[in-house]
Amino acid sequence: MFERESERRNIGAISHEQQLLLRHKTVFIAGCGGLGGYCAELLFRLGIGGLNLCDSDVFEQSNLNRQLYCNTTTLGINKAVAIARYISKSAMSEVKSFAVRISDANAYDLIRDCDLVIDALDNVETRFELERACEQRKIPLITGGVSHWYGQISTIFPGDNSMQKIYGNTPTQDEPPVLAFTACNIASFQVAEAVRTLFGDPGLRKKLLVIDLYDHCTRILPLA
């Protein structure tokens, strides 16, 4: 059988060739909390070949409301490490963890050998550092953000400078309240866009998809 049994129900929504392509791709996830945990889960179940997970924080009680891998057995454990341990048991993806804070000093090396980066961070300054590293590596970046009932997603290619257009000169960002279903929904959109981008068909380049889960509406804003 061409596909693994675990991938059988993917075929038809994506082709055999596309599924094989995913097996040979590695995705870096920056931030393994609300967004990043769901992104990791969805990507390994899709059959992505490699996942490189990065987060400097440990799971805390305050994460229990929305972070998929946070439970009584993972409290106090580094987020990237805990998720990597779980995914490794599936033997479906090769997974690595990096328990470090992303910065200009290490971002370029961290994303080495990756085909795409998912930004699931909660810090604006670090997002800019990640964007610069992706530009140097010449790989696409799928950025996402959540707050309250709302979220946003965009795809950034080298040279787009979209972070500036999204965040302006905002140096810091307050820690907003986030609901579990908001994080789950935005992560799903990020992964869908990541898969399209890996297939060579990005849908949100130079665009910002804004999602309002309270009023059940979406908007796409140009980032020209």
N, C-alpha and C positions, 0 to 999 in steps of 0.2 A: 504494500500500500504506500502510495506516495506520501500522504500526510500521516502524522502520528494520530493515534486514536483520539488523543486529547484535542487535536486540531480539526477533527472531521466536520464538526458543525460550523466551522468558519467558512468552509469551502462552499461557494455559491454567492456568499456576500463578498468574499474576495476569491481570487483565482488560486489555483495550485502554485503558479509561478510567483504570485505575490506572497503567499504563505512561505514559500521557500526563501524569498528575499528577506522576510522578517527574521527568519532563523539565522541569517548572516549579518544582522544589524545589532549594534550596541547603542543603548540609550543611557545617557547620564541624567540622573534626577538630582537636582539641587534643592535640598530641603525635603525632609521625610516626615512631615507632620500631617496636617489635614489634607492638603492637596497631594503631596508627594506619596503618601501611603497608598491612597487610592490609585494614583498613576502607576505605581509599582505593581499593585495587584492586577490591574487591567492588562498591563503590558506582558506580564509573565503568563497570564492565562491566554493571551493572544498568540503566544509562541515566540516572543522576541528572543533573539539569541543571547544577548548579554544585557545586564543591568548593572550600572555603577551608581551606587547610592551614597549620598553625602549629606551629613548633618552633624553639627557639633553638640547638639542638645540631647538630653535624656528624656524619657517619658515621665510625665508628672501627672498628679491627680487632675489638674486642670485640663489635661488633654483628653480625658475619658469621654467628654461629650461629643467629640467629632473625629478623633484620629483612629483610623481603622485598626492599627496594630497595638494600640494602647489598651492594656488590660492589667489585671492584678499580677500577672506573671512577668510583665515587661516593665513595670514601674521601676525607675532608677537605672534602666539600661539605655545605652545610646540608641537613638532611633534608627539610624542606618544599620547598625549592627543587628538589632533585634529583627528588623525586616529581612535582612539578608539571611539570617538563620532560618526564618520561616520559609522563604522562597527556595532556599537551597534544598529543603526536604522534598520539594516537588520534582527536582531533577529536570525541570522544563527549561530553565534559563541559567546561564552562568552568571553568578552574581558576586559583586565585590562591594565592600563597604569602606567608607572613609569618614572617620569620626573627627573631622576638622571643620573649622570655619572657613568658608570660601573668601578669598581676598585677591587683590591684584598680584600678590606674591606667589600664589599657588594655583589659581584658576586655570591657567594655560596648561600646566602639567596634569591637573586633575582630569581634564576632559580629553586627554590624549587617547587616541584610538577609538574615539566615540564618533558615531555617525550623526547624532542629533542630541540636543540638550533640552531638558524640560526644566523650566524655572518655576519651582513651587516654593519660593522664598517668601518671607514676610518682612524683608528689609530692603528699602529702595536703593540704598547705597550699594549693597551687595549685588543687586540686580544689574546695576551699571557695570560693576566689575565683571560679572559673568558675561554680559553682552560684549565687552571688550575682548575677553578671552575667545569667545565664539568667532568674533570677527578675525582675530589672529589665526585661528584654526581653520577658518573658512567653512564653518558648519552652521546649520540653522538652529534657532532657538525658539521654543514654544513657551511663551510667558503667560502666566495666569495669576489672578489675584482674587481674593474673596473678602467680603465684609458684609455682616448682617445677612440679608436675603439676596445679596447681589454679587456678581462676579464679572470678570472680563478675561478675554483671551486674545492673543495676537501671535502671529508668526513673524520672526525677525531673521532676515538673511544678512550676511556680511554687507556693510555699507548702508543699510536701511536707517540706522540710528533711531529706531522707533522708541526706545526707552525715553529719550528726551521728549518725544512728541506725546508720550503717554503721561509721564510724570513731571515734565518740566524740570525745574531746579529744586524740587522737593528733596531736602537732604535726609530727612528721617520720616518715619511713619509710626503713628500710634498703633498700639495693639488693639485691633477692633474685635468686637464680638463676632463669632462665626458659628453658624448652625451646621450640624453634620450633613444635612441634605444639600446645603449650599456647596460645601467642599466636595462632596461626592459628584454633584452635577458638573461643576466647573472642571474637575479632574477628568471626567468622562469626555467633555468637549476637548480638553487638552490632548488626551490620548487619541481621539478621533482625528484631530488635526495633525498630530505627530505621525500617525499611520499614513495619512494622505501625503504628508510631506516626504516621508520615506519612499513613497510610491512615485514621487516626482510631480505631485499634483496638489500643492498647498492651496488652501482656500482663504486663508486670512493674512496673507502677506500684505503689508502696508494697509491693514484694516484692523479695527478693534471691535470685536464682538462683545457687546454689553448685554448681560442677562439679568433680568429681574424676575426672581422666582416668586415674589409676592403677588405681582400682577400678571405673571405668566406671559411676559413679553420679552422680545429681543430686539436689539438694534445693531446694525453694522455701521461704524463710523470710519470715514477715510482717514488715513494717516499719511497723506501725500506731503 
